[in-house]
């Protein structure tokens, strides 16, 4: 089984999380920036399709198999926003802080279950641009958007994403307050990556 892969992402937080989970398993993972692969235009309407766009572009530039994910935050009370636009919710050049401010503004006045949300991740692996059977894994992580940010870890919406009953007193803890190894055990990305590795392991025994 090939264990050298390109990771089609320029998001430092994603790179850190995925590489930390794959390195101990013996996978050699290098970011697409090592080949100056440009960021792909995410023109599709679903997480799965966008992950395939990114993976095919990176493998086309490098000639190596590629892992890519597309993920985001879904808030049902906001009709699924920010969804596939999570990274650019507050504008094409928005940073995490701006996206978080917009999310809190959009949820202003909403309480309780109206703030329920989940992270969704679609992760794919393609062996080539024309791979007819890419591997696909998904993960979901359910929680609630907090009233204020908590914690200094993670990235993106992590400081606002609350995990129900995660503290001893039953209060909410944010994803940004988890240790990296704790987050990888429960997160949407951790779920998807473990399933992708399982599929790879099955293929290696055929």
NORWOJO-V86393 format. One record per run of one state. SS is the DSSP state (a for helix, b for strand, c for the rest). FROM is the first residue (numbers start at 1). TO is the last residue. Records with the same first field share a line. If there is no record, write none. Layout:
SS->FROM-TO + FROM-TO
//
This chain:
c->1-3 + 8-11 + 24-27 + 36-46 + 63-65 + 75-75 + 79-81 + 89-95 + 107-111 + 127-134 + 146-157 + 164-172 + 178-179 + 187-187 + 206-206
b->4-7 + 28-31 + 66-74 + 82-82 + 116-126 + 135-145 + 161-163 + 173-174
a->12-23 + 32-35 + 47-62 + 76-78 + 83-88 + 96-106 + 112-115 + 158-160 + 175-177 + 180-186 + 188-205
//
